[in-house]
C-alpha cells in the first residue's frame, strides 16, 4: 500500500476477529466520518490502542471495535480490528471507498516484517489460505524460490535451466488448489448415508441425519478439507423419482448441482439392504463420471468386491468400501478424490510460482540468451521489498 488505501489483513470467511488496514492521506476522512472514540483520535500517537465504534453512513453503530495506531497524521496508518463477520468486513471496506481509499494493489506488509518481495507476496496471499497445509505450502515456497535463484545458474546447460523455469512457471495453478475450495457433490440414492458421510468428512454435525428416507430435502454446503486441501462438501438430496412435490424439487436441485461441482462422489449403500436402491440409481445415473464411488456401511459386512462387480465398468476401479458411521476408509476416499482432481503430493513439494509477477520473471528468464542473463532475471524474484 505505497500511496495509501485499505487492505484486509486477515483470512476471508467467518472468524472471531478481522483486521483492516487503513493508510494514507485520505485515512483521516474515514476516521472522522465512521470511527467514534471517547477521546479524539487527532491526538493519537503511534502505539496507541483505542476502543471505538464503527459507524455506518447514517451514524448507526455497526460494531464495537478496537483501533490501533501505527502512524499518526499527516499520513495515518491504523488497523481497524472488527468482529469477523464477512458482511461487516465488506461494509467497512465499502465505507473506506467513500473516502477515496482504494484496495491495495501491492503486497501489504502490515502484519509482518519481510526481507524481500517473495515474502511480501506470500504474506499478502496468506489470508486466502483456509487450511494449515496451504499456509505452510505458501510460506515454504519463498525458501524454494530463493534456493532456485542461487542454484539454477550453476547448471551447466542453458537449456536445462530454461526447462526448470518453464516448469516452475507452469505450476502457478497450485496456489489455487489451496486458496479455492474444491466443490465436491455427494450424490446417491436416499438413505445411502450421504449426510452421515458429509458430517464425518467435515468433522462436525452440519447435516441432519435420520434413518427416514428423504430427510435431506435441499443441499447443504459444508466447508472442510481433505488431506490439507480446502473442500466444500455438497450434501445433496437423495436422487430418486418421487411423487412428493417438495422432494421432487429437491432432487431437481441436486441434479443441477452436479453440473457446477468440481467433482462427484457417488455414495451407495453397499449392504444387501441397499441393493434395490443401488439398482434403481444405476439405471438412471450410470453415465456419471464420479471421482470415487463410496460403498457405505462396510461396518455391517464386507460386500465391496461383490457390489463393485455390479457397477458400471468404468466405476469399478474407483469403488471402495467405507463406513461413514465408524469413519472407516475416509482417508482412502479423500486420497482418491484428490488424485482424480489432479492434486498430487509430488507437485506441492517442488518450487512453484504463486503470483503473476513471478511467472512474468520466469518467462523472461526462459528467453535469456545466456546463463548470466538468466541469472540477472532470476534475481528479480527475490528483490528487496519496499520498506524492508
N, C-alpha and C positions, 0 to 999 in steps of 0.2 A: 504494500500500500504506500508507494513512494510519495504520492501527492495528496494522500488523504482519501477517505471513503469509509466503507464498512466491510467487515468480514466476519462470518460466523466461524468461531474458532473451535467449536465442539461438534460432535457427531450429529448427523441428521437423525430424525426419528425421535420418539418419546424418550425422555430422560429426566432425571431429577433436576439437573441444572444445565442451562445453556449459557454460553458466553458469546457476546457480540462485541467486536472491537469497533470503536468509533474514533476516527482520527482526522485531523486536518483543519483548515481554516473555517469550514462550514460546520464543524462539530459543535461550536458554541451555540449556533442557532438551534440545533437538535436538543441540546441540553436545556436551553431556555424554554423551548416550547413543550417538550414532552417528558422532562425529568423534574420531579418536585422533591426537594430535600428540606430538612428543618433549618439547616444553615446554608447560606448561599454558596454555590459551587464556585463562584467567581473568586473566592478567597482560598480555594483548594490548592494544594501543592502536590507534587509528585510523591507518591507513597500514601496519600490519604485514602481511606476507605469510608464510604458513607452509605447508610441505609437510605433508600429513596423509594419513590413510586414512579412507575411508568404510566404516563397519561396518554389517552387517545386524543384524536384531533379535537373532540368536543370537551376535553377536560376530564372525561371519565377515567377512573383508575383501572388500568389493565392488569397491573401486577405489582406486588411488593418485591422490590429488587435491592441489589447492592451495586454501588458504583465504586470502582477502584480507579484512581487517577495515576497515570504513568507519565504524563507530561501536562503541564498547565499552560494557560494562554501565553503567547498568542496562537500557538498551534497545539490544540488539545490532543491528547491521546488517552482514551479512557476505555474501560471494559464494563459493559453492562451485563451483570450476572442475573439472568432470568430463571424462572422455573421453565423446565424443558419441554413445554407443550409446543409441538411444531407450528401450530397456528399462531401462538403467541410470538414465537421467534420470527415467523414470516411477517406478522404485523409490525414488529419492531423495525425490521429492515424496510418495510413499506414507508413507515414514518421517517426513517433516515433519508429515503429518496426524495421526500417532500422538501428536504433541506439541502438539496443538490449534492447529497452524498451518494456515491455510486459503489457498486460491488467491486472489491479489489480484483484486479486482473493479474497482478504479480503475486508470487508466493508470499503469504503473510508469515512473519516470524515472531508474531506477538506473544506466543506462549513459551517458546523455546529459543535458546541461543543456538546458532547454527554456524558451521565452519565453511560451508560452500553452497552453491546453488542446488546441488544434488540433494543435500539435506533439507534445504528450504522447500524444494518441490515435494519431497517426501512428507514433510510436516504439513504442508498445505493440503495434501491428499489424505492425510491420516484420519480426519473426521469422517471421511467417506467409507472407512473400513469397519464394517459392523461386527467382524469376528477377530479374536485374538490372533489367529493364524494369519489373517490378512494384514493386520498391523505389523506382525513380525516379518512377514514377507516383504512388505514395503520398506521398512527400515533396513532390512538386510540387503536390499538392492543397492542402497547407497554404497555399502562396502564392496559389493560385487562390481559395480561400475567403476569405482575408484581403482580396484585391482585391475580391471580391464585396461584402464588408461595407462597404467605403469607396465603391464605385462605384454600387451598386444604388440607394441612397436618392436619388441625383442624377437618377434617371429622372423625367420629368415626370408620368407617369401611374401611379397606384397599381396599376391592373390589370396594366400591363406588368411592374412589379416583382414582383407576386404570381405571374405566369406564370413568371418566371425561377425563383423559389423552388420552385415546383412541379416544374419540370424538374430542378433540382439535386437535390431530394429523391428524385425518381423514378430517378435514376441510381445509387442506393445499391447495386445489384447488381453494378456494375462492379468493386468491390473483390473480389468472389468470383471474377471472371474471373482475377485474378492470384493469389488465395490457394488456390483449389481447382482442381487439375488437371482438364482436360477428358479424359475417358476415351474413347479412340478405338480401336475394334477394326479391325484389318487382317484382312480376310477374303477368301477366294477359293479357287480350286481348288489342288490340290497342285502344287508346282513352279512357281508363278507368280512367286516371288521375294519373298514376304511377309517372310521372315526377313532377307533382304538389305536390303529396304526399311526394316524396323524398325531394323536396325543403322545404316543411313545416316541415318535421321531422328534417332536418339538420339546419333549421332556416336561410337559405341563398339560393340564386338563383344559384344552381350548375348545374342543368339540364335545357336544353332548353325546353320551354313549348309552345305548339301551338295546336289549335283545329284541325289541319290537322292530320289525322291518319298516323301512321308510322313515326312521327317526330324523335323519338329516334331510330337511326339506329345501335347503338352499346351501350354496357353497360357503365354506368357512376358510378364510385366508389366515395362515399361521406363519409367523416369522420364526425361522430356526436356522440350523446349519447341518451340513453333512461333511464330516472329516475336516472341519475348519472352513469350508466354503459356505457362504450365505445361501440359504434356500428359502423360498416361500412355498410352503406346502398348501395345496388347494384341496381341501376335503370336500368332495362333491357328493351330491345326492346319488343314491343307487340307480343305475341305469336299467330300467325295465319298462315295459308298456304298462300303463295304469289308467284306470277309468276315473281315478280321483283327480279332479281338476288342478288342485294345488300341487299334488305330487307330479303330475304330468308337466306342469310349468317348471318345476324344479329340475326334472330330467332334461327338459329342453335347454335350460340354462347350463346344466352340466355339459351337455354336448357342445354348446357354444364355447365353453371354457377350454375344451380340448383344442380348439383352433388357435387360441392365444397362448397356450402353455409351451414352455421350452422343452419339456419332457413329460412323458406319461408313465406312470407306474400302474399297471393293472393289478388289482387286488382281488383274489378269488379265495373262496372258502375251499381249502384243499381236502376237507374231511368228506366222508361218504354223504353226510347230510347236505353238502353243498353241490352235489352232482347235478341236480336238475337246474339250479340257478346258473351253474357254470355252462351247461349245455345251451341254455337259452341265451346267455350272454354271448357266447362264441358264435351262435347263429347270426347275430347282428353285428358284432364288433370284431370279427376275426381279421378285418382289414387294418386295424390299428397297428401302429409300429411302436410298441412300448419300449422304454429304456430297460425295463425289467418287469417280470411277472412274479408277484409275491403270492405264493401259495400259503395262505394263512392257516392258523390253528394246527400247526405241526406238533404242538404240545399234546394234542389229543391222539396222535399217532403219526407215523412217518409214511405218508402216502405220496411223497413228492415224485418218486420215479414213475409210479403208475399214472398219476394225474398229468405229469409232463408229457407222457406218451400220447395223451388225447388232445394236446394243444396243437394249434397250427404249427407246421414245421419250423417256420422262422421264429417262433416264440420259444422253442424248447431249450435252446442254449441260453436263454435269458430268464429261465424259471428257477426259483429257489424257494425252499421251504423256510417259513418264518413263523414266529408266534408273537403277535402284537401284544398279547396279554403278558407273556413272560419276557418280552423284549429279546427274543432269541432270533439270530440271523439278521439283525438290523444293520450291523456293521458291514456285512457282506452286501446287503441291499444297497447301502449308500455307496460303497465302492463300485458296484456295478452301474449304478445310476451315473456317477461322476465319469466313469470311463466312457459310457455311452454319450455323455455330453462333451467329451473331449478334454476333461480336466484330468491331466495325468501328473502324477507326483514328480516325474523326472523333469517336467517343464518348469516347475516352480523352484528348482534348486540350481538354476543357472542364471546368468545375467539377462535382464530384460529391460528394455526401455519402458518407462512409465509416464512420460509426458511427450507431447508433440515436439517440444524443443529438443529433447534428446534424440528423437527419431530424425529430425532435420539434421542434427550434427553428425549422426552416424551415417546418414546417406551422403552427406558432404565428404565424409572420410572415405567412403567407398570410391568416390570419384577422384581421390587424391592421386597425383602422378607418381609418388614415391612414398617410402615409409616415413621420411621426415615430415612431409606434408600431411600425411595421415595422422602422425603424432600431434602436429600443431592443431589439427581439427579436434582430435580427441581431448586435448587439454581444455577445450571449451566446456566439456561435460561437467568438470569439477571446478569451474571458475569460482573465485571468491564471491560470497553473497554480499549484496549491498548492505552496509552497516554491520557486517560481521567483524 
